[in-house]
Amino acid sequence: MTFQSIIFDMDGTIISPLDDIVYAANHILAQHGFAGHSAQKYLDILSGSVESEEFSRLILPPTHRQPPLIQQIRAAFLAEEAVRWRDHTVLYPGIPAVLDQLQEWGIPMAILTTKSDDLAQVIVAELLAAWTLYPVHGSREGRPRKPDPQSALTLAHAHAVAPEHCLLIGDTSGDIETARAAGMQSVAVTWGFGTREQLASQHPDAIVDTPEELLAFLRSHYGDA
């Protein structure tokens, strides 16, 4: 199948935000008198969205997971993330070549992320300005989060492409579940926050370990497009 539209997850797929997540979260925890965590601990936690209340709950000690404090930590983390993301967040090596090739082929590309919509728009404008990635759908009030398929279907509609001709590329089980719920094909990438075992359990259409493998997969479908 030649895909007519590509939908990318962002964190863990296109951009590498872990260092800034670790710094921002540990900074907020320290401000509230709590010990921080290692990068590996955050990787273990990051099966969902760092913007979610669940993330803020899990980084707190079990004895301090009361809803008011969780909400306070979440609000402080979001504010810190919004100013700290520029410190170390970068594109994964090899991703520019993938985006260059898709753009050369004229394949419409979009972003579907659980990051807050305002911050997602800023990151795309600053880090991904060399490519046309539109629309960009992040989390906002009234918009269901992945794995709900609504946003993925909205992006397909924006590209005037039937869901079965769309490919969703992501690094977590939630991305693969979203693709399945939307009737789309999926590729799981292992360089982000999901382990190969977690991703394989969701039975994506393909699993790739490097951006170079992703590019080879795409070329096998597009040829010289």
DOVO-640831 format. One record per residue (C-alpha): residue in three letters; x, y, z. Coordinates in nm, 2 decimals, padded with zeros to 4 digits. Layout:
BEGIN
<pt "ALA" <X Y Z>>
...
# end
This chain:
BEGIN
<pt "MET" <00.00 00.00 00.00>>
<pt "THR" <00.12 00.35 -00.08>>
<pt "PHE" <00.01 00.58 00.21>>
<pt "GLN" <-00.15 00.90 00.11>>
<pt "SER" <-00.10 01.07 00.45>>
<pt "ILE" <00.15 01.04 00.74>>
<pt "ILE" <00.05 01.12 01.10>>
<pt "PHE" <00.34 01.15 01.34>>
<pt "ASP" <00.34 01.14 01.72>>
<pt "MET" <00.59 01.40 01.85>>
<pt "ASP" <00.76 01.32 02.18>>
<pt "GLY" <00.97 01.01 02.15>>
<pt "THR" <00.91 00.98 01.78>>
<pt "ILE" <01.03 01.30 01.62>>
<pt "ILE" <01.17 01.49 01.91>>
<pt "SER" <01.38 01.38 02.21>>
<pt "PRO" <01.24 01.57 02.52>>
<pt "LEU" <01.36 01.34 02.80>>
<pt "ASP" <01.64 01.56 02.94>>
<pt "ASP" <01.41 01.86 02.97>>
<pt "ILE" <01.13 01.64 03.12>>
<pt "VAL" <01.37 01.51 03.38>>
<pt "TYR" <01.50 01.86 03.47>>
<pt "ALA" <01.16 02.02 03.48>>
<pt "ALA" <01.00 01.74 03.69>>
<pt "ASN" <01.29 01.71 03.93>>
<pt "HIS" <01.30 02.09 03.97>>
<pt "ILE" <00.93 02.10 04.07>>
<pt "LEU" <00.96 01.80 04.30>>
<pt "ALA" <01.26 01.97 04.48>>
<pt "GLN" <01.06 02.29 04.52>>
<pt "HIS" <00.80 02.09 04.70>>
<pt "GLY" <01.05 01.90 04.92>>
<pt "PHE" <01.05 01.57 04.74>>
<pt "ALA" <01.34 01.37 04.59>>
<pt "GLY" <01.37 01.36 04.21>>
<pt "HIS" <01.41 01.06 03.99>>
<pt "SER" <01.65 00.92 03.74>>
<pt "ALA" <01.60 00.94 03.37>>
<pt "GLN" <01.53 00.56 03.36>>
<pt "LYS" <01.26 00.61 03.62>>
<pt "TYR" <01.09 00.87 03.40>>
<pt "LEU" <01.12 00.63 03.11>>
<pt "ASP" <00.94 00.37 03.31>>
<pt "ILE" <00.66 00.62 03.39>>
<pt "LEU" <00.63 00.77 03.04>>
<pt "SER" <00.39 00.52 02.89>>
<pt "GLY" <00.14 00.81 02.87>>
<pt "SER" <00.15 01.19 02.86>>
<pt "VAL" <00.37 01.40 03.09>>
<pt "GLU" <00.09 01.66 03.08>>
<pt "SER" <-00.15 01.41 03.24>>
<pt "GLU" <-00.25 01.40 03.61>>
<pt "GLU" <-00.14 01.04 03.61>>
<pt "PHE" <00.22 01.14 03.53>>
<pt "SER" <00.22 01.39 03.82>>
<pt "ARG" <00.07 01.13 04.05>>
<pt "LEU" <00.33 00.87 03.97>>
<pt "ILE" <00.63 01.10 04.02>>
<pt "LEU" <00.51 01.18 04.38>>
<pt "PRO" <00.58 00.95 04.67>>
<pt "PRO" <00.30 00.71 04.73>>
<pt "THR" <00.22 00.87 05.06>>
<pt "HIS" <00.16 01.21 04.90>>
<pt "ARG" <-00.06 01.13 04.61>>
<pt "GLN" <-00.36 01.34 04.72>>
<pt "PRO" <-00.56 01.51 04.43>>
<pt "PRO" <-00.49 01.87 04.54>>
<pt "LEU" <-00.12 01.81 04.55>>
<pt "ILE" <-00.12 01.62 04.22>>
<pt "GLN" <-00.30 01.91 04.05>>
<pt "GLN" <-00.05 02.15 04.20>>
<pt "ILE" <00.25 01.95 04.08>>
<pt "ARG" <00.09 01.92 03.74>>
<pt "ALA" <00.03 02.29 03.70>>
<pt "ALA" <00.39 02.37 03.82>>
<pt "PHE" <00.54 02.11 03.58>>
<pt "LEU" <00.35 02.24 03.28>>
<pt "ALA" <00.47 02.59 03.35>>
<pt "GLU" <00.83 02.47 03.39>>
<pt "GLU" <00.82 02.25 03.08>>
<pt "ALA" <00.69 02.55 02.87>>
<pt "VAL" <01.01 02.74 02.95>>
<pt "ARG" <01.26 02.46 02.97>>
<pt "TRP" <01.19 02.26 02.66>>
<pt "ARG" <01.44 02.47 02.45>>
<pt "ASP" <01.73 02.37 02.68>>
<pt "HIS" <01.79 02.02 02.54>>
<pt "THR" <01.50 01.91 02.33>>
<pt "VAL" <01.62 01.82 01.98>>
<pt "LEU" <01.51 01.62 01.68>>
<pt "TYR" <01.63 01.26 01.69>>
<pt "PRO" <01.93 01.20 01.46>>
<pt "GLY" <01.80 01.07 01.12>>
<pt "ILE" <01.45 01.23 01.15>>
<pt "PRO" <01.54 01.52 00.93>>
<pt "ALA" <01.62 01.28 00.65>>
<pt "VAL" <01.28 01.11 00.69>>
<pt "LEU" <01.10 01.44 00.68>>
<pt "ASP" <01.30 01.56 00.38>>
<pt "GLN" <01.21 01.25 00.18>>
<pt "LEU" <00.84 01.26 00.26>>
<pt "GLN" <00.83 01.63 00.17>>
<pt "GLU" <01.02 01.56 -00.15>>
<pt "TRP" <00.76 01.30 -00.24>>
<pt "GLY" <00.48 01.55 -00.16>>
<pt "ILE" <00.32 01.33 00.11>>
<pt "PRO" <00.10 01.53 00.35>>
<pt "MET" <00.23 01.51 00.71>>
<pt "ALA" <00.05 01.60 01.04>>
<pt "ILE" <00.13 01.58 01.41>>
<pt "LEU" <-00.09 01.41 01.67>>
<pt "THR" <00.05 01.45 02.03>>
<pt "THR" <-00.06 01.44 02.39>>
<pt "LYS" <00.15 01.75 02.46>>
<pt "SER" <-00.05 02.06 02.53>>
<pt "ASP" <-00.17 02.21 02.20>>
<pt "ASP" <-00.02 02.56 02.27>>
<pt "LEU" <00.32 02.41 02.34>>
<pt "ALA" <00.30 02.17 02.05>>
<pt "GLN" <00.24 02.45 01.81>>
<pt "VAL" <00.54 02.64 01.95>>
<pt "ILE" <00.77 02.34 01.92>>
<pt "VAL" <00.66 02.26 01.56>>
<pt "ALA" <00.71 02.63 01.47>>
<pt "GLU" <01.06 02.64 01.61>>
<pt "LEU" <01.21 02.29 01.56>>
<pt "LEU" <01.02 02.17 01.26>>
<pt "ALA" <00.98 02.49 01.05>>
<pt "ALA" <01.18 02.34 00.76>>
<pt "TRP" <00.89 02.10 00.69>>
<pt "THR" <00.52 02.13 00.63>>
<pt "LEU" <00.36 01.95 00.92>>
<pt "TYR" <-00.01 02.05 00.93>>
<pt "PRO" <-00.24 02.02 01.11>>
<pt "VAL" <-00.08 01.99 01.45>>
<pt "HIS" <-00.32 01.85 01.71>>
<pt "GLY" <-00.21 01.86 02.07>>
<pt "SER" <-00.41 01.82 02.39>>
<pt "ARG" <-00.67 02.08 02.48>>
<pt "GLU" <-01.00 02.11 02.65>>
<pt "GLY" <-01.27 01.92 02.48>>
<pt "ARG" <-01.04 01.73 02.25>>
<pt "PRO" <-01.01 01.35 02.34>>
<pt "ARG" <-00.66 01.22 02.40>>
<pt "LYS" <-00.51 00.92 02.23>>
<pt "PRO" <-00.60 00.64 02.20>>
<pt "ASP" <-00.94 00.79 02.12>>
<pt "PRO" <-00.94 00.80 01.73>>
<pt "GLN" <-01.13 01.13 01.69>>
<pt "SER" <-00.82 01.35 01.64>>
<pt "ALA" <-00.65 01.10 01.41>>
<pt "LEU" <-00.97 01.09 01.19>>
<pt "THR" <-00.98 01.47 01.19>>
<pt "LEU" <-00.63 01.49 01.06>>
<pt "ALA" <-00.71 01.24 00.79>>
<pt "HIS" <-01.01 01.44 00.69>>
<pt "ALA" <-00.79 01.76 00.68>>
<pt "HIS" <-00.57 01.58 00.43>>
<pt "ALA" <-00.88 01.45 00.23>>
<pt "VAL" <-00.75 01.10 00.28>>
<pt "ALA" <-00.95 00.79 00.38>>
<pt "PRO" <-00.83 00.65 00.72>>
<pt "GLU" <-00.72 00.32 00.56>>
<pt "HIS" <-00.47 00.52 00.34>>
<pt "CYS" <-00.31 00.69 00.64>>
<pt "LEU" <-00.01 00.57 00.83>>
<pt "LEU" <00.04 00.67 01.20>>
<pt "ILE" <00.40 00.66 01.33>>
<pt "GLY" <00.45 00.66 01.71>>
<pt "ASP" <00.65 00.52 02.00>>
<pt "THR" <00.39 00.40 02.25>>
<pt "SER" <00.12 00.15 02.28>>
<pt "GLY" <-00.13 00.44 02.28>>
<pt "ASP" <-00.02 00.54 01.93>>
<pt "ILE" <-00.07 00.19 01.80>>
<pt "GLU" <-00.41 00.17 01.97>>
<pt "THR" <-00.51 00.50 01.82>>
<pt "ALA" <-00.42 00.38 01.47>>
<pt "ARG" <-00.62 00.06 01.51>>
<pt "ALA" <-00.92 00.25 01.65>>
<pt "ALA" <-00.91 00.49 01.35>>
<pt "GLY" <-00.87 00.21 01.09>>
<pt "MET" <-00.52 00.33 01.00>>
<pt "GLN" <-00.19 00.15 00.94>>
<pt "SER" <00.08 00.19 01.21>>
<pt "VAL" <00.45 00.18 01.25>>
<pt "ALA" <00.60 00.16 01.60>>
<pt "VAL" <00.94 00.31 01.67>>
<pt "THR" <01.16 00.18 01.95>>
<pt "TRP" <01.39 00.48 02.01>>
<pt "GLY" <01.13 00.67 02.22>>
<pt "PHE" <00.94 00.58 02.54>>
<pt "GLY" <00.79 00.24 02.46>>
<pt "THR" <00.98 -00.08 02.48>>
<pt "ARG" <00.99 -00.32 02.18>>
<pt "GLU" <00.80 -00.57 02.40>>
<pt "GLN" <00.52 -00.32 02.48>>
<pt "LEU" <00.49 -00.22 02.12>>
<pt "ALA" <00.50 -00.57 01.98>>
<pt "SER" <00.21 -00.67 02.21>>
<pt "GLN" <-00.01 -00.42 02.02>>
<pt "HIS" <00.07 -00.58 01.69>>
<pt "PRO" <00.16 -00.27 01.48>>
<pt "ASP" <00.20 -00.32 01.10>>
<pt "ALA" <00.58 -00.27 01.14>>
<pt "ILE" <00.83 -00.20 01.41>>
<pt "VAL" <01.15 -00.01 01.34>>
<pt "ASP" <01.46 00.05 01.56>>
<pt "THR" <01.62 00.35 01.39>>
<pt "PRO" <01.50 00.64 01.17>>
<pt "GLU" <01.71 00.48 00.89>>
<pt "GLU" <01.49 00.17 00.91>>
<pt "LEU" <01.18 00.39 00.91>>
<pt "LEU" <01.31 00.56 00.59>>
<pt "ALA" <01.37 00.22 00.43>>
<pt "PHE" <01.02 00.11 00.52>>
<pt "LEU" <00.87 00.42 00.36>>
<pt "ARG" <01.09 00.37 00.05>>
<pt "SER" <00.96 00.02 00.02>>
<pt "HIS" <00.61 00.16 -00.01>>
<pt "TYR" <00.68 00.47 -00.22>>
<pt "GLY" <00.98 00.36 -00.44>>
<pt "ASP" <01.08 00.68 -00.62>>
<pt "ALA" <00.73 00.83 -00.57>>
# end
